[in-house]
Amino acid sequence: MQTARWRTSSYSTANSNCVEVAVAERVSVRDTKNREAGQLTVSREAWQGALTALHTKH
């Protein structure tokens, strides 16, 4: 399995609530302030669908 690099939003600040995303064969999302709490992992297709749905709402 490919190792992914976790990335934090460029809009994130030290005091904000933010998530990190890692993209490899699947996409994982975790809470920046509580990394040990686990992560949500979905297929790339599901992630793209979520992003598309969010984009069309705005």
C-alpha positions, -999 to +999 in steps of 0.1 A: +000+000+000+012+035-009+021+058+020+003+091+019+014+125+032-011+142+055-019+178+044-036+206+064-056+234+047-037+265+040-066+283+056-059+266+089-046+286+119-032+275+152-066+282+169-090+269+143-107+236+140-094+219+110-089+185+093-061+169+075-064+148+044-041+121+030-046+108-005-032+075-016-052+045-030-079+058-007-086+091+010-083+095+047-095+125+069-086+131+105-090+159+131-058+180+133-062+186+170-070+150+179-050+128+155-050+098+178-089+096+177-087+078+144-095+087+108-123+083+082-111+065+051-131+064+018-126+056-018-113+083-041-146+082-059-166+088-027-143+116-018-147+132-052-185+128-049-184+146-015-163+174-028-186+179-058-217+179-036-202+205-013-191+226-042-225+227-058-241+237-025-222+270-025 
